[in-house]
Amino acid sequence: MDDYDLFALQALDFAPLPHAGERLALLTLQEAHDRLRLLVTLAEEGGPLSQDAGRLAKEIAARV
């Protein structure tokens, strides 16, 4: 997964989730990679949602 080297996974700091017990349905590996590619693209474009997209991409990359 060379596409995701821009994420320093060791330096990630996840915000605590207020409802940590509630989880979303699991994604297949392909679905996770598709969403990760989309989020990385949004983060790199620098729009109003780029920070959120970058944070979410890092969280997904850490779990894939």
All heavy atoms as TSV, in Angstrom:
chain	resi	resn	atom	element	x	y	z
A	1	MET	N	N	0.821	-1.176	0.000
A	1	MET	CA	C	0.000	0.000	0.000
A	1	MET	C	C	0.873	1.250	0.000
A	1	MET	O	O	0.798	2.072	0.888
A	1	MET	CB	C	-0.927	0.005	1.199
A	1	MET	CG	C	-1.978	-1.083	1.243
A	1	MET	SD	S	-3.061	-1.234	-0.192
A	1	MET	CE	C	-3.624	0.417	-0.448
A	2	ASP	N	N	1.690	1.417	-0.982
A	2	ASP	CA	C	2.571	2.567	-1.080
A	2	ASP	C	C	1.818	3.880	-1.202
A	2	ASP	O	O	2.359	4.942	-0.903
A	2	ASP	CB	C	3.521	2.402	-2.253
A	2	ASP	CG	C	4.482	1.257	-2.042
A	2	ASP	OD1	O	4.639	0.800	-0.906
A	2	ASP	OD2	O	5.080	0.835	-3.030
A	3	ASP	N	N	0.562	3.839	-1.637
A	3	ASP	CA	C	-0.213	5.064	-1.801
A	3	ASP	C	C	-0.447	5.792	-0.488
A	3	ASP	O	O	-0.747	6.968	-0.462
A	3	ASP	CB	C	-1.576	4.752	-2.416
A	3	ASP	CG	C	-1.457	4.216	-3.821
A	3	ASP	OD1	O	-0.396	4.404	-4.447
A	3	ASP	OD2	O	-2.422	3.606	-4.300
A	4	TYR	N	N	-0.326	5.098	0.622
A	4	TYR	CA	C	-0.687	5.675	1.903
A	4	TYR	C	C	0.523	5.941	2.789
A	4	TYR	O	O	0.379	6.133	3.977
A	4	TYR	CB	C	-1.687	4.774	2.622
A	4	TYR	CG	C	-2.842	4.416	1.723
A	4	TYR	CD1	C	-3.044	3.123	1.287
A	4	TYR	CD2	C	-3.720	5.397	1.262
A	4	TYR	CE1	C	-4.086	2.807	0.432
A	4	TYR	CE2	C	-4.751	5.094	0.411
A	4	TYR	CZ	C	-4.936	3.798	0.003
A	4	TYR	OH	O	-5.949	3.491	-0.832
A	5	ASP	N	N	1.720	6.019	2.205
A	5	ASP	CA	C	2.919	6.289	2.985
A	5	ASP	C	C	2.903	7.681	3.598
A	5	ASP	O	O	3.648	7.942	4.534
A	5	ASP	CB	C	4.176	6.118	2.124
A	5	ASP	CG	C	4.475	4.664	1.854
A	5	ASP	OD1	O	3.924	3.801	2.568
A	5	ASP	OD2	O	5.251	4.394	0.922
A	6	LEU	N	N	2.058	8.594	3.082
A	6	LEU	CA	C	2.023	9.935	3.610
A	6	LEU	C	C	1.483	9.978	5.033
A	6	LEU	O	O	1.615	10.972	5.721
A	6	LEU	CB	C	1.205	10.859	2.712
A	6	LEU	CG	C	-0.273	10.528	2.571
A	6	LEU	CD1	C	-1.077	11.746	3.017
A	6	LEU	CD2	C	-0.579	10.230	1.127
A	7	PHE	N	N	0.891	8.906	5.492
A	7	PHE	CA	C	0.354	8.868	6.843
A	7	PHE	C	C	1.358	8.242	7.800
A	7	PHE	O	O	1.746	7.098	7.652
A	7	PHE	CB	C	-0.941	8.054	6.887
A	7	PHE	CG	C	-2.014	8.623	6.009
A	7	PHE	CD1	C	-2.445	7.934	4.903
A	7	PHE	CD2	C	-2.566	9.860	6.286
A	7	PHE	CE1	C	-3.421	8.458	4.087
A	7	PHE	CE2	C	-3.536	10.393	5.474
A	7	PHE	CZ	C	-3.965	9.695	4.375
A	8	ALA	N	N	1.776	9.013	8.778
A	8	ALA	CA	C	2.664	8.489	9.821
A	8	ALA	C	C	1.770	7.839	10.873
A	8	ALA	O	O	1.302	8.482	11.808
A	8	ALA	CB	C	3.499	9.610	10.418
A	9	LEU	N	N	1.506	6.559	10.703
A	9	LEU	CA	C	0.536	5.887	11.560
A	9	LEU	C	C	0.958	5.866	13.026
A	9	LEU	O	O	0.124	5.840	13.913
A	9	LEU	CB	C	0.298	4.462	11.055
A	9	LEU	CG	C	-0.301	4.369	9.659
A	9	LEU	CD1	C	-0.484	2.916	9.254
A	9	LEU	CD2	C	-1.617	5.109	9.582
A	10	GLN	N	N	2.256	5.919	13.300
A	10	GLN	CA	C	2.715	5.905	14.673
A	10	GLN	C	C	2.351	7.215	15.378
A	10	GLN	O	O	2.238	7.265	16.590
A	10	GLN	CB	C	4.235	5.710	14.768
A	10	GLN	CG	C	4.750	4.477	14.076
A	10	GLN	CD	C	5.066	4.729	12.602
A	10	GLN	OE1	O	4.432	5.531	11.943
A	10	GLN	NE2	N	6.049	4.013	12.099
A	11	ALA	N	N	2.202	8.278	14.631
A	11	ALA	CA	C	1.956	9.590	15.211
A	11	ALA	C	C	0.464	9.915	15.310
A	11	ALA	O	O	0.109	11.025	15.700
A	11	ALA	CB	C	2.658	10.660	14.380
A	12	LEU	N	N	-0.392	8.981	14.981
A	12	LEU	CA	C	-1.824	9.252	15.012
A	12	LEU	C	C	-2.310	9.410	16.437
A	12	LEU	O	O	-1.886	8.712	17.345
A	12	LEU	CB	C	-2.595	8.112	14.351
A	12	LEU	CG	C	-2.420	7.959	12.859
A	12	LEU	CD1	C	-3.271	6.817	12.353
A	12	LEU	CD2	C	-2.786	9.225	12.130
A	13	ASP	N	N	-3.225	10.339	16.612
A	13	ASP	CA	C	-3.853	10.543	17.895
A	13	ASP	C	C	-5.352	10.595	17.645
A	13	ASP	O	O	-5.853	11.548	17.065
A	13	ASP	CB	C	-3.360	11.847	18.523
A	13	ASP	CG	C	-3.868	12.027	19.934
A	13	ASP	OD1	O	-4.210	11.015	20.580
A	13	ASP	OD2	O	-3.917	13.176	20.400
A	14	PHE	N	N	-6.060	9.561	18.052
A	14	PHE	CA	C	-7.477	9.475	17.791
A	14	PHE	C	C	-8.269	10.173	18.886
A	14	PHE	O	O	-7.979	10.024	20.066
A	14	PHE	CB	C	-7.925	8.012	17.691
A	14	PHE	CG	C	-7.262	7.284	16.568
A	14	PHE	CD1	C	-6.248	6.387	16.813
A	14	PHE	CD2	C	-7.632	7.516	15.259
A	14	PHE	CE1	C	-5.630	5.720	15.781
A	14	PHE	CE2	C	-7.016	6.858	14.218
A	14	PHE	CZ	C	-6.023	5.956	14.472
A	15	ALA	N	N	-9.264	10.928	18.475
A	15	ALA	CA	C	-10.132	11.580	19.438
A	15	ALA	C	C	-11.028	10.537	20.087
A	15	ALA	O	O	-11.468	9.596	19.429
A	15	ALA	CB	C	-10.983	12.634	18.729
A	16	PRO	N	N	-11.292	10.684	21.375
A	16	PRO	CA	C	-12.186	9.729	22.031
A	16	PRO	C	C	-13.590	9.848	21.450
A	16	PRO	O	O	-14.050	10.945	21.126
A	16	PRO	CB	C	-12.156	10.153	23.497
A	16	PRO	CG	C	-11.659	11.547	23.505
A	16	PRO	CD	C	-10.818	11.719	22.272
A	17	LEU	N	N	-14.235	8.736	21.295
A	17	LEU	CA	C	-15.588	8.718	20.753
A	17	LEU	C	C	-16.587	8.674	21.898
A	17	LEU	O	O	-16.480	7.832	22.784
A	17	LEU	CB	C	-15.786	7.491	19.856
A	17	LEU	CG	C	-14.874	7.418	18.641
A	17	LEU	CD1	C	-15.059	6.088	17.922
A	17	LEU	CD2	C	-15.156	8.562	17.703
A	18	PRO	N	N	-17.568	9.581	21.894
A	18	PRO	CA	C	-18.527	9.612	22.996
A	18	PRO	C	C	-19.372	8.336	23.081
A	18	PRO	O	O	-19.807	7.953	24.149
A	18	PRO	CB	C	-19.389	10.829	22.692
A	18	PRO	CG	C	-19.187	11.131	21.259
A	18	PRO	CD	C	-17.833	10.596	20.888
A	19	HIS	N	N	-19.603	7.677	21.953
A	19	HIS	CA	C	-20.417	6.457	21.935
A	19	HIS	C	C	-19.576	5.312	21.391
A	19	HIS	O	O	-19.905	4.702	20.385
A	19	HIS	CB	C	-21.658	6.653	21.074
A	19	HIS	CG	C	-22.471	7.836	21.472
A	19	HIS	ND1	N	-23.177	7.886	22.648
A	19	HIS	CD2	C	-22.665	9.049	20.891
A	19	HIS	CE1	C	-23.785	9.057	22.762
A	19	HIS	NE2	N	-23.480	9.781	21.693
A	20	ALA	N	N	-18.479	5.016	22.068
A	20	ALA	CA	C	-17.536	4.020	21.566
A	20	ALA	C	C	-18.166	2.640	21.425
A	20	ALA	O	O	-17.691	1.827	20.656
A	20	ALA	CB	C	-16.315	3.951	22.481
A	21	GLY	N	N	-19.230	2.381	22.126
A	21	GLY	CA	C	-19.880	1.076	22.034
A	21	GLY	C	C	-20.669	0.887	20.758
A	21	GLY	O	O	-20.908	-0.229	20.324
A	22	GLU	N	N	-21.096	1.968	20.131
A	22	GLU	CA	C	-21.861	1.889	18.894
A	22	GLU	C	C	-20.884	1.845	17.730
A	22	GLU	O	O	-20.039	2.703	17.586
A	22	GLU	CB	C	-22.770	3.105	18.759
A	22	GLU	CG	C	-23.815	3.191	19.844
A	22	GLU	CD	C	-24.635	4.453	19.740
A	22	GLU	OE1	O	-24.700	5.036	18.645
A	22	GLU	OE2	O	-25.197	4.850	20.752
A	23	ARG	N	N	-20.973	0.821	16.891
A	23	ARG	CA	C	-20.038	0.658	15.778
A	23	ARG	C	C	-20.817	0.595	14.473
A	23	ARG	O	O	-21.939	0.123	14.423
A	23	ARG	CB	C	-19.234	-0.637	15.934
A	23	ARG	CG	C	-18.485	-0.773	17.246
A	23	ARG	CD	C	-17.411	0.235	17.373
A	23	ARG	NE	N	-16.282	-0.193	16.562
A	23	ARG	CZ	C	-15.111	0.379	16.618
A	23	ARG	NH1	N	-14.898	1.361	17.418
A	23	ARG	NH2	N	-14.132	-0.037	15.865
A	24	LEU	N	N	-20.162	1.042	13.421
A	24	LEU	CA	C	-20.725	0.900	12.085
A	24	LEU	C	C	-20.523	-0.527	11.606
A	24	LEU	O	O	-19.687	-1.256	12.135
A	24	LEU	CB	C	-20.027	1.865	11.120
A	24	LEU	CG	C	-20.243	3.342	11.381
A	24	LEU	CD1	C	-19.359	4.159	10.444
A	24	LEU	CD2	C	-21.691	3.720	11.194
A	25	ALA	N	N	-21.265	-0.894	10.590
A	25	ALA	CA	C	-21.086	-2.219	9.999
A	25	ALA	C	C	-19.672	-2.335	9.434
A	25	ALA	O	O	-19.077	-1.346	9.003
A	25	ALA	CB	C	-22.107	-2.429	8.881
A	26	LEU	N	N	-19.134	-3.539	9.448
A	26	LEU	CA	C	-17.791	-3.761	8.923
A	26	LEU	C	C	-17.772	-3.594	7.410
A	26	LEU	O	O	-18.745	-3.892	6.724
A	26	LEU	CB	C	-17.320	-5.167	9.282
A	26	LEU	CG	C	-17.148	-5.443	10.760
A	26	LEU	CD1	C	-16.746	-6.899	10.970
A	26	LEU	CD2	C	-16.110	-4.527	11.360
A	27	LEU	N	N	-16.652	-3.111	6.907
A	27	LEU	CA	C	-16.458	-2.967	5.468
A	27	LEU	C	C	-15.605	-4.119	4.965
A	27	LEU	O	O	-14.750	-4.623	5.689
A	27	LEU	CB	C	-15.721	-1.656	5.155
A	27	LEU	CG	C	-16.386	-0.363	5.570
A	27	LEU	CD1	C	-15.443	0.802	5.328
A	27	LEU	CD2	C	-17.675	-0.160	4.819
A	28	THR	N	N	-15.810	-4.479	3.712
A	28	THR	CA	C	-14.877	-5.418	3.104
A	28	THR	C	C	-13.567	-4.671	2.877
A	28	THR	O	O	-13.534	-3.431	2.917
A	28	THR	CB	C	-15.394	-5.940	1.747
A	28	THR	OG1	O	-15.424	-4.857	0.825
A	28	THR	CG2	C	-16.762	-6.596	1.879
A	29	LEU	N	N	-12.507	-5.402	2.637
A	29	LEU	CA	C	-11.213	-4.763	2.406
A	29	LEU	C	C	-11.273	-3.848	1.186
A	29	LEU	O	O	-10.763	-2.724	1.214
A	29	LEU	CB	C	-10.127	-5.829	2.235
A	29	LEU	CG	C	-8.701	-5.326	2.157
A	29	LEU	CD1	C	-8.338	-4.507	3.387
A	29	LEU	CD2	C	-7.743	-6.492	1.990
A	30	GLN	N	N	-11.931	-4.284	0.141
A	30	GLN	CA	C	-12.064	-3.460	-1.070
A	30	GLN	C	C	-12.853	-2.186	-0.780
A	30	GLN	O	O	-12.488	-1.103	-1.234
A	30	GLN	CB	C	-12.718	-4.252	-2.204
A	30	GLN	CG	C	-12.794	-3.479	-3.506
A	30	GLN	CD	C	-11.423	-3.088	-4.025
A	30	GLN	OE1	O	-10.519	-3.914	-4.095
A	30	GLN	NE2	N	-11.252	-1.834	-4.384
A	31	GLU	N	N	-13.943	-2.305	-0.016
A	31	GLU	CA	C	-14.730	-1.122	0.341
A	31	GLU	C	C	-13.899	-0.133	1.157
A	31	GLU	O	O	-13.973	1.077	0.940
A	31	GLU	CB	C	-15.964	-1.534	1.141
A	31	GLU	CG	C	-17.005	-2.266	0.336
A	31	GLU	CD	C	-18.097	-2.864	1.193
A	31	GLU	OE1	O	-17.855	-3.206	2.368
A	31	GLU	OE2	O	-19.219	-2.984	0.670
A	32	ALA	N	N	-13.113	-0.642	2.082
A	32	ALA	CA	C	-12.264	0.229	2.898
A	32	ALA	C	C	-11.240	0.954	2.040
A	32	ALA	O	O	-11.022	2.159	2.201
A	32	ALA	CB	C	-11.571	-0.591	3.988
A	33	HIS	N	N	-10.628	0.247	1.103
A	33	HIS	CA	C	-9.635	0.872	0.220
A	33	HIS	C	C	-10.287	1.904	-0.702
A	33	HIS	O	O	-9.704	2.963	-0.953
A	33	HIS	CB	C	-8.887	-0.180	-0.599
A	33	HIS	CG	C	-7.855	-0.895	0.192
A	33	HIS	ND1	N	-6.617	-0.371	0.467
A	33	HIS	CD2	C	-7.894	-2.099	0.807
A	33	HIS	CE1	C	-5.932	-1.220	1.202
A	33	HIS	NE2	N	-6.690	-2.273	1.424
A	34	ASP	N	N	-11.493	1.630	-1.174
A	34	ASP	CA	C	-12.218	2.591	-2.015
A	34	ASP	C	C	-12.489	3.884	-1.246
A	34	ASP	O	O	-12.259	4.983	-1.749
A	34	ASP	CB	C	-13.541	2.005	-2.507
A	34	ASP	CG	C	-13.363	0.895	-3.519
A	34	ASP	OD1	O	-12.248	0.754	-4.078
A	34	ASP	OD2	O	-14.344	0.152	-3.745
A	35	ARG	N	N	-12.966	3.750	-0.029
A	35	ARG	CA	C	-13.254	4.928	0.779
A	35	ARG	C	C	-11.980	5.660	1.161
A	35	ARG	O	O	-11.948	6.890	1.205
A	35	ARG	CB	C	-14.047	4.542	2.023
A	35	ARG	CG	C	-15.518	4.324	1.689
A	35	ARG	CD	C	-16.157	3.253	2.547
A	35	ARG	NE	N	-17.544	3.015	2.195
A	35	ARG	CZ	C	-17.935	2.235	1.206
A	35	ARG	NH1	N	-17.055	1.652	0.428
A	35	ARG	NH2	N	-19.210	2.052	0.958
A	36	LEU	N	N	-10.922	4.907	1.404
A	36	LEU	CA	C	-9.643	5.518	1.738
A	36	LEU	C	C	-9.115	6.348	0.573
A	36	LEU	O	O	-8.662	7.479	0.757
A	36	LEU	CB	C	-8.647	4.429	2.138
A	36	LEU	CG	C	-7.312	4.885	2.694
A	36	LEU	CD1	C	-7.476	5.859	3.835
A	36	LEU	CD2	C	-6.520	3.671	3.157
A	37	ARG	N	N	-9.195	5.817	-0.643
A	37	ARG	CA	C	-8.766	6.563	-1.828
A	37	ARG	C	C	-9.572	7.854	-1.991
A	37	ARG	O	O	-9.024	8.920	-2.286
A	37	ARG	CB	C	-8.901	5.706	-3.084
A	37	ARG	CG	C	-7.641	4.949	-3.440
A	37	ARG	CD	C	-7.742	4.346	-4.831
A	37	ARG	NE	N	-8.784	3.319	-4.938
A	37	ARG	CZ	C	-8.651	2.071	-4.510
A	37	ARG	NH1	N	-7.537	1.684	-3.944
A	37	ARG	NH2	N	-9.625	1.205	-4.650
A	38	LEU	N	N	-10.867	7.771	-1.772
A	38	LEU	CA	C	-11.725	8.944	-1.879
A	38	LEU	C	C	-11.339	9.992	-0.832
A	38	LEU	O	O	-11.201	11.187	-1.138
A	38	LEU	CB	C	-13.193	8.541	-1.708
A	38	LEU	CG	C	-14.202	9.679	-1.680
A	38	LEU	CD1	C	-14.228	10.413	-2.999
A	38	LEU	CD2	C	-15.571	9.144	-1.326
A	39	LEU	N	N	-11.147	9.566	0.402
A	39	LEU	CA	C	-10.788	10.503	1.469
A	39	LEU	C	C	-9.416	11.137	1.242
A	39	LEU	O	O	-9.230	12.330	1.492
A	39	LEU	CB	C	-10.832	9.796	2.822
A	39	LEU	CG	C	-12.241	9.445	3.321
A	39	LEU	CD1	C	-12.169	8.478	4.486
A	39	LEU	CD2	C	-12.996	10.707	3.690
A	40	VAL	N	N	-8.458	10.350	0.767
A	40	VAL	CA	C	-7.123	10.896	0.486
A	40	VAL	C	C	-7.220	11.953	-0.617
A	40	VAL	O	O	-6.610	13.019	-0.527
A	40	VAL	CB	C	-6.135	9.777	0.107
A	40	VAL	CG1	C	-4.844	10.342	-0.474
A	40	VAL	CG2	C	-5.821	8.918	1.325
A	41	THR	N	N	-8.012	11.692	-1.634
A	41	THR	CA	C	-8.198	12.662	-2.718
A	41	THR	C	C	-8.804	13.953	-2.189
A	41	THR	O	O	-8.330	15.051	-2.508
A	41	THR	CB	C	-9.099	12.072	-3.823
A	41	THR	OG1	O	-8.482	10.890	-4.332
A	41	THR	CG2	C	-9.322	13.057	-4.944
A	42	LEU	N	N	-9.826	13.838	-1.354
A	42	LEU	CA	C	-10.455	15.028	-0.769
A	42	LEU	C	C	-9.476	15.783	0.120
A	42	LEU	O	O	-9.426	17.015	0.102
A	42	LEU	CB	C	-11.686	14.639	0.052
A	42	LEU	CG	C	-12.907	14.194	-0.734
A	42	LEU	CD1	C	-13.979	13.668	0.213
A	42	LEU	CD2	C	-13.445	15.330	-1.575
A	43	ALA	N	N	-8.683	15.076	0.884
A	43	ALA	CA	C	-7.717	15.715	1.782
A	43	ALA	C	C	-6.652	16.474	0.988
A	43	ALA	O	O	-6.228	17.558	1.390
A	43	ALA	CB	C	-7.075	14.672	2.682
A	44	GLU	N	N	-6.224	15.916	-0.126
A	44	GLU	CA	C	-5.173	16.539	-0.926
A	44	GLU	C	C	-5.660	17.758	-1.709
A	44	GLU	O	O	-4.863	18.605	-2.071
A	44	GLU	CB	C	-4.564	15.516	-1.884
A	44	GLU	CG	C	-3.752	14.461	-1.174
A	44	GLU	CD	C	-3.272	13.361	-2.103
A	44	GLU	OE1	O	-3.797	13.243	-3.233
A	44	GLU	OE2	O	-2.385	12.607	-1.684
A	45	GLU	N	N	-6.973	17.843	-1.955
A	45	GLU	CA	C	-7.509	18.972	-2.717
A	45	GLU	C	C	-7.556	20.258	-1.907
A	45	GLU	O	O	-7.640	21.337	-2.469
A	45	GLU	CB	C	-8.895	18.632	-3.258
A	45	GLU	CG	C	-8.851	17.634	-4.396
A	45	GLU	CD	C	-10.227	17.349	-4.965
A	45	GLU	OE1	O	-11.235	17.848	-4.436
A	45	GLU	OE2	O	-10.285	16.612	-5.956
A	46	GLY	N	N	-7.526	20.168	-0.598
A	46	GLY	CA	C	-7.473	21.352	0.242
A	46	GLY	C	C	-8.767	22.129	0.361
A	46	GLY	O	O	-8.733	23.308	0.657
A	47	GLY	N	N	-9.891	21.499	0.162
A	47	GLY	CA	C	-11.180	22.174	0.294
A	47	GLY	C	C	-11.605	22.311	1.744
A	47	GLY	O	O	-10.849	22.016	2.667
A	48	PRO	N	N	-12.836	22.762	1.957
A	48	PRO	CA	C	-13.320	22.994	3.324
A	48	PRO	C	C	-13.399	21.721	4.178
A	48	PRO	O	O	-13.375	21.804	5.398
A	48	PRO	CB	C	-14.707	23.612	3.128
A	48	PRO	CG	C	-15.100	23.281	1.737
A	48	PRO	CD	C	-13.835	23.105	0.954
A	49	LEU	N	N	-13.476	20.575	3.545
A	49	LEU	CA	C	-13.560	19.320	4.294
A	49	LEU	C	C	-12.236	18.554	4.305
A	49	LEU	O	O	-12.189	17.412	4.746
A	49	LEU	CB	C	-14.658	18.426	3.702
A	49	LEU	CG	C	-16.073	18.990	3.792
A	49	LEU	CD1	C	-17.050	18.063	3.084
A	49	LEU	CD2	C	-16.476	19.197	5.231
A	50	SER	N	N	-11.172	19.173	3.838
A	50	SER	CA	C	-9.905	18.451	3.702
A	50	SER	C	C	-9.349	17.976	5.037
A	50	SER	O	O	-8.807	16.875	5.120
A	50	SER	CB	C	-8.870	19.300	2.962
A	50	SER	OG	O	-8.563	20.458	3.695
A	51	GLN	N	N	-9.477	18.780	6.089
A	51	GLN	CA	C	-8.960	18.346	7.393
A	51	GLN	C	C	-9.723	17.134	7.911
A	51	GLN	O	O	-9.125	16.179	8.403
A	51	GLN	CB	C	-9.020	19.477	8.410
A	51	GLN	CG	C	-7.893	20.466	8.265
A	51	GLN	CD	C	-7.907	21.462	9.401
A	51	GLN	OE1	O	-8.959	21.971	9.779
A	51	GLN	NE2	N	-6.738	21.732	9.931
A	52	ASP	N	N	-11.052	17.175	7.811
A	52	ASP	CA	C	-11.857	16.037	8.252
A	52	ASP	C	C	-11.555	14.799	7.412
A	52	ASP	O	O	-11.446	13.695	7.940
A	52	ASP	CB	C	-13.344	16.355	8.178
A	52	ASP	CG	C	-13.777	17.353	9.230
A	52	ASP	OD1	O	-13.125	17.423	10.294
A	52	ASP	OD2	O	-14.761	18.076	8.988
A	53	ALA	N	N	-11.431	14.986	6.100
A	53	ALA	CA	C	-11.128	13.863	5.214
A	53	ALA	C	C	-9.770	13.264	5.553
A	53	ALA	O	O	-9.617	12.042	5.586
A	53	ALA	CB	C	-11.165	14.308	3.756
A	54	GLY	N	N	-8.784	14.095	5.829
A	54	GLY	CA	C	-7.457	13.603	6.204
A	54	GLY	C	C	-7.479	12.830	7.504
A	54	GLY	O	O	-6.855	11.774	7.629
A	55	ARG	N	N	-8.222	13.334	8.476
A	55	ARG	CA	C	-8.330	12.646	9.767
A	55	ARG	C	C	-9.011	11.283	9.603
A	55	ARG	O	O	-8.538	10.273	10.120
A	55	ARG	CB	C	-9.120	13.513	10.756
A	55	ARG	CG	C	-9.271	12.884	12.141
A	55	ARG	CD	C	-10.119	13.759	13.054
A	55	ARG	NE	N	-11.420	14.107	12.488
A	55	ARG	CZ	C	-12.466	13.280	12.489
A	55	ARG	NH1	N	-12.378	12.077	12.996
A	55	ARG	NH2	N	-13.624	13.683	11.987
A	56	LEU	N	N	-10.103	11.259	8.856
A	56	LEU	CA	C	-10.809	9.995	8.637
A	56	LEU	C	C	-9.955	9.010	7.837
A	56	LEU	O	O	-9.958	7.801	8.103
A	56	LEU	CB	C	-12.136	10.239	7.917
A	56	LEU	CG	C	-13.204	10.951	8.749
A	56	LEU	CD1	C	-14.362	11.352	7.877
A	56	LEU	CD2	C	-13.650	10.085	9.907
A	57	ALA	N	N	-9.221	9.508	6.851
A	57	ALA	CA	C	-8.338	8.648	6.062
A	57	ALA	C	C	-7.283	8.019	6.951
A	57	ALA	O	O	-6.970	6.825	6.817
A	57	ALA	CB	C	-7.691	9.446	4.935
A	58	LYS	N	N	-6.731	8.781	7.862
A	58	LYS	CA	C	-5.717	8.240	8.777
A	58	LYS	C	C	-6.308	7.160	9.674
A	58	LYS	O	O	-5.673	6.126	9.924
A	58	LYS	CB	C	-5.124	9.356	9.637
A	58	LYS	CG	C	-4.232	10.287	8.859
A	58	LYS	CD	C	-3.743	11.407	9.742
A	58	LYS	CE	C	-2.923	12.402	8.949
A	58	LYS	NZ	N	-2.470	13.542	9.776
A	59	GLU	N	N	-7.522	7.377	10.140
A	59	GLU	CA	C	-8.167	6.378	11.000
A	59	GLU	C	C	-8.440	5.080	10.238
A	59	GLU	O	O	-8.218	3.995	10.750
A	59	GLU	CB	C	-9.455	6.946	11.601
A	59	GLU	CG	C	-9.199	8.019	12.624
A	59	GLU	CD	C	-10.453	8.508	13.296
A	59	GLU	OE1	O	-11.483	7.814	13.245
A	59	GLU	OE2	O	-10.412	9.602	13.884
A	60	ILE	N	N	-8.921	5.203	9.009
A	60	ILE	CA	C	-9.184	4.000	8.200
A	60	ILE	C	C	-7.886	3.309	7.858
A	60	ILE	O	O	-7.764	2.076	7.947
A	60	ILE	CB	C	-9.977	4.342	6.930
A	60	ILE	CG1	C	-11.403	4.754	7.310
A	60	ILE	CG2	C	-10.013	3.156	5.968
A	60	ILE	CD1	C	-12.237	5.249	6.137
A	61	ALA	N	N	-6.855	4.063	7.477
A	61	ALA	CA	C	-5.558	3.471	7.122
A	61	ALA	C	C	-4.969	2.704	8.302
A	61	ALA	O	O	-4.361	1.640	8.123
A	61	ALA	CB	C	-4.583	4.563	6.663
A	62	ALA	N	N	-5.162	3.198	9.491
A	62	ALA	CA	C	-4.643	2.524	10.674
A	62	ALA	C	C	-5.348	1.204	10.941
A	62	ALA	O	O	-4.776	0.286	11.522
A	62	ALA	CB	C	-4.768	3.429	11.900
A	63	ARG	N	N	-6.572	1.086	10.477
A	63	ARG	CA	C	-7.376	-0.118	10.748
A	63	ARG	C	C	-7.346	-1.131	9.620
A	63	ARG	O	O	-7.799	-2.259	9.799
A	63	ARG	CB	C	-8.810	0.300	11.020
A	63	ARG	CG	C	-8.917	1.126	12.276
A	63	ARG	CD	C	-10.280	1.657	12.487
A	63	ARG	NE	N	-10.302	2.524	13.652
A	63	ARG	CZ	C	-11.343	3.215	14.029
A	63	ARG	NH1	N	-12.462	3.144	13.358
A	63	ARG	NH2	N	-11.273	3.977	15.083
A	64	VAL	N	N	-6.893	-0.717	8.440
A	64	VAL	CA	C	-6.901	-1.629	7.289
A	64	VAL	C	C	-5.666	-2.519	7.334
A	64	VAL	O	O	-4.592	-2.128	7.604
A	64	VAL	CB	C	-6.939	-0.841	5.963
A	64	VAL	CG1	C	-6.816	-1.780	4.775
A	64	VAL	CG2	C	-8.235	-0.069	5.853
